[in-house]
Amino acid sequence: MRREIIIIGGGLGGLAAGIRLVAKGHHVTILEKRDKPGGKAYTYKTQGFTFDSGPSIVTAPFMFDDLWREAGRRREDYFTLEECSPYYRIFDHKGSYFEYSSNEQALIRQIRERSPRDVEGYKRFMASTKPIFELGFVKLAEQPFLHFTDMLKVTPDLLRLKSFISTYRYVSGFIKDDFLRRCFSFHPLFIGGNPFDASSVYAMVDYLEREWGVHHAVGGIGAIISAMAKLFTELGGTLELNAETAEILVEGRKVVGVRMADGQTRRADIVVSNADSAYTYQKLIAPHHRKVYTDANLRGKKYSMSLVVLYLGLDKRYDDGDIVQHNVILGKRYKGLLNDIFNRHHLARDFSLYLHRPSHVDPSLAPKGGEALYVLAPVPNASSRTDWSQAAKPYRDALVTFLEQNYMPGLSKHIVVEHMVDPRYYEHTLNNYRGAAFNLQPLLTQSAWFRPHNRSEEFANLYLVGGGTHPGAGLPGVLASAIIAAKLIGPA
Ligand SMILES: Cc1cc2nc3c(=O)[nH]c(=O)nc-3n(C[C@H](O)[C@H](O)[C@H](O)COP(=O)(O)OP(=O)(O)OC[C@H]3O[C@@H](n4cnc5c(N)ncnc54)[C@H](O)[C@@H]3O)c2cc1C
């Protein structure tokens, strides 16, 4: 039966769910609070610079192809993906780097130069990631975990593949050199997890990257978002911008629509929330309607880190130095810094960074001779109670000084435009509980059946998509959540 469906939020999860549901014949409206869709993947354009505010790395590109196929179209007709070369450079605190790419021989040569005894361990590690991928991606990521029995079915595999140990510990079983251990275990950070706590199931990212490559979208991730919005509206969906939902309306044990911030109400047969799951329950549903996700329950969960992201438009290019398109710059402290961020909720003076320089390969993102880049630092979420109105400026200065002294000489003289976001942005603009940029932490105890379900435990006609629900944050996880929600809702 054709349903009237409202989707709250036009982030990647909302758009992907919208496309799938409208392709199934439903009448779908996306209500997005901001002036543009994209959410974490919002794009800023100013003075000839284009900044993708969030995701930059596309893994599992076949998931976009599949989304377009579902809509009866070809993804290639809408946007272009290119494989990155190299995938990224990972710098140690002294500035020497490990270059990660699809070139197996080059990887082995670098491992041999740094730590000859780890060559065999690396090969064994990589071979071990295929069954982990088959468990983590094929068996876990695209299946709804609505019943505890679903969890019991995969428990033997989780035990067999040691999913209860951390990614770092798992990698350490194969690789002895401390820096190489970091290089092969930092991936949970890309989806908001501490490598020392996140399940070893995230070692599947190494497999994903090696099998399908690391890609970027020509024109930036913004090109993907525009293509998704275009596809959704071409299929007959309605995308309303500057349309904030203030409340999900409940009658008995069913949701019946939403009340907007401007007071209007909209009726719907089904509501899908792409907003963060903890925010959805805490802020959009009155407490007396919630039996599972009470405020106390939400307070007791563990949330991902937040971020400071500094966007810089430069009138100079830095093609001569070591930095490439994607750069991970690890500080001297690793475990201690992560502990400060995730567990102590303490804003440390040192940092590890991700430096994204898309104009390195796509000059259209900056005026001629210039660069558009961002530098990202993981920081504690709002549990730290840091006063960012005081902390932001010194933090920004420390980032610029560090880059200027180590990687980008003369940087401060070449900044033409700049913009910075901190945990306040993630909490109040993107509406993520505690400003956790990647929603709930990806812990085994908060995964699959233990994560907020794609069909709500509270109301049978409320569905959740996006990083806060199963399977989790990151483009592949969010796209998978849309597959699950659309399957559960079914065709018109
Ligand atoms: C800086 C950064 C870098 C990242 N890099 C990568 C990467 O390289 N590769 C990767 O795979 N992943 C990356 N990620 C993770 C990935 O971007 C996210 O997991 C994903 O984009 C989240 O999509 P989403 O649909 O869950 O949520 P969001 O993008 O947050 O979308 C939610 C939408 O809901 C809207 N909304 C919220 N509340 C309301 C309301 N009340 N009414 C109406 N609308 C509302 C918001 O405005 C937003 O548009 C990165 C994330 C960040 C922050």
The ligand as an SDF file (V2000), in Angstrom:
LIG
                    3D

 53 58  0  0  0  0  0  0  0  0999 V2000
   34.2470   15.9110    9.7400 C   0  0  0  0  0  0  0  0  0  0  0  0
   33.7520   14.5430    9.3750 C   0  0  0  0  0  0  0  0  0  0  0  0
   34.4700   13.7640    8.4790 C   0  0  0  0  0  0  0  0  0  0  0  0
   33.9960   12.5080    8.1020 C   0  0  0  0  0  0  0  0  0  0  0  0
   34.7040   11.7840    7.1830 N   0  0  0  0  0  0  0  0  0  0  0  0
   34.1850   10.6290    6.7040 C   0  0  0  0  0  0  0  0  0  0  0  0
   34.7920    9.9780    5.6010 C   0  0  0  0  0  0  0  0  0  0  0  0
   35.7950   10.4450    5.0630 O   0  0  0  0  0  0  0  0  0  0  0  0
   34.2210    8.8320    5.1350 N   0  0  0  0  0  0  0  0  0  0  0  0
   33.0910    8.2990    5.7010 C   0  0  0  0  0  0  0  0  0  0  0  0
   32.6220    7.2450    5.2370 O   0  0  0  0  0  0  0  0  0  0  0  0
   32.4810    8.9200    6.7490 N   0  0  0  0  0  0  0  0  0  0  0  0
   32.9870   10.0690    7.2370 C   0  0  0  0  0  0  0  0  0  0  0  0
   32.3490   10.7450    8.2420 N   0  0  0  0  0  0  0  0  0  0  0  0
   31.1220   10.1650    8.8020 C   0  0  0  0  0  0  0  0  0  0  0  0
   29.9210   10.4420    7.8870 C   0  0  0  0  0  0  0  0  0  0  0  0
   30.0530   11.7070    7.3260 O   0  0  0  0  0  0  0  0  0  0  0  0
   28.6460   10.4200    8.6820 C   0  0  0  0  0  0  0  0  0  0  0  0
   28.5330    9.2030    9.4090 O   0  0  0  0  0  0  0  0  0  0  0  0
   27.4140   10.5730    7.7780 C   0  0  0  0  0  0  0  0  0  0  0  0
   27.5500   11.6000    6.8430 O   0  0  0  0  0  0  0  0  0  0  0  0
   26.2360   10.8370    8.6810 C   0  0  0  0  0  0  0  0  0  0  0  0
   25.0800   10.8690    7.9340 O   0  0  0  0  0  0  0  0  0  0  0  0
   23.6810   10.8280    8.6820 P   0  0  0  0  0  0  0  0  0  0  0  0
   22.6570   10.7820    7.5980 O   0  0  0  0  0  0  0  0  0  0  0  0
   23.6630    9.7930    9.7070 O   0  0  0  0  0  0  0  0  0  0  0  0
   23.5680   12.1560    9.5570 O   0  0  0  0  0  0  0  0  0  0  0  0
   23.6980   13.7090    9.2630 P   0  0  0  0  0  0  0  0  0  0  0  0
   24.6230   13.9610    8.1650 O   0  0  0  0  0  0  0  0  0  0  0  0
   23.9810   14.3580   10.5650 O   0  0  0  0  0  0  0  0  0  0  0  0
   22.2370   14.1230    8.7950 O   0  0  0  0  0  0  0  0  0  0  0  0
   21.1970   14.3910    9.6920 C   0  0  0  0  0  0  0  0  0  0  0  0
   20.3730   15.5050    9.0890 C   0  0  0  0  0  0  0  0  0  0  0  0
   19.2620   15.7210    9.9120 O   0  0  0  0  0  0  0  0  0  0  0  0
   19.0280   17.1230   10.0110 C   0  0  0  0  0  0  0  0  0  0  0  0
   18.2350   17.3510   11.2270 N   0  0  0  0  0  0  0  0  0  0  0  0
   18.6270   17.1300   12.5120 C   0  0  0  0  0  0  0  0  0  0  0  0
   17.6300   17.4450   13.3610 N   0  0  0  0  0  0  0  0  0  0  0  0
   16.5930   17.8700   12.5880 C   0  0  0  0  0  0  0  0  0  0  0  0
   15.2800   18.3460   12.8730 C   0  0  0  0  0  0  0  0  0  0  0  0
   14.8250   18.4400   14.1330 N   0  0  0  0  0  0  0  0  0  0  0  0
   14.4760   18.6950   11.8340 N   0  0  0  0  0  0  0  0  0  0  0  0
   14.9180   18.5970   10.5410 C   0  0  0  0  0  0  0  0  0  0  0  0
   16.1510   18.1810   10.2190 N   0  0  0  0  0  0  0  0  0  0  0  0
   16.9810   17.8100   11.2260 C   0  0  0  0  0  0  0  0  0  0  0  0
   20.4250   17.7100   10.0820 C   0  0  0  0  0  0  0  0  0  0  0  0
   20.4450   19.0690    9.7290 O   0  0  0  0  0  0  0  0  0  0  0  0
   21.1450   16.8240    9.0390 C   0  0  0  0  0  0  0  0  0  0  0  0
   21.0570   17.3610    7.7400 O   0  0  0  0  0  0  0  0  0  0  0  0
   32.7960   12.0030    8.6490 C   0  0  0  0  0  0  0  0  0  0  0  0
   32.0780   12.7730    9.5660 C   0  0  0  0  0  0  0  0  0  0  0  0
   32.5430   14.0300    9.9250 C   0  0  0  0  0  0  0  0  0  0  0  0
   31.7400   14.8450   10.8960 C   0  0  0  0  0  0  0  0  0  0  0  0
  1  2  1  0
  2  3  1  0
  2 52  2  0
  3  4  2  0
  4  5  1  0
  4 50  1  0
  5  6  2  0
  6  7  1  0
  6 13  1  0
  7  8  2  0
  7  9  1  0
  9 10  1  0
 10 11  2  0
 10 12  1  0
 12 13  2  0
 13 14  1  0
 14 15  1  0
 14 50  1  0
 15 16  1  0
 16 17  1  0
 16 18  1  0
 18 19  1  0
 18 20  1  0
 20 21  1  0
 20 22  1  0
 22 23  1  0
 23 24  1  0
 24 25  2  0
 24 26  1  0
 24 27  1  0
 27 28  1  0
 28 29  2  0
 28 30  1  0
 28 31  1  0
 31 32  1  0
 32 33  1  0
 33 34  1  0
 33 48  1  0
 34 35  1  0
 35 36  1  0
 35 46  1  0
 36 37  1  0
 36 45  1  0
 37 38  2  0
 38 39  1  0
 39 40  1  0
 39 45  2  0
 40 41  1  0
 40 42  2  0
 42 43  1  0
 43 44  2  0
 44 45  1  0
 46 47  1  0
 46 48  1  0
 48 49  1  0
 50 51  2  0
 51 52  1  0
 52 53  1  0
M  END
$$$$
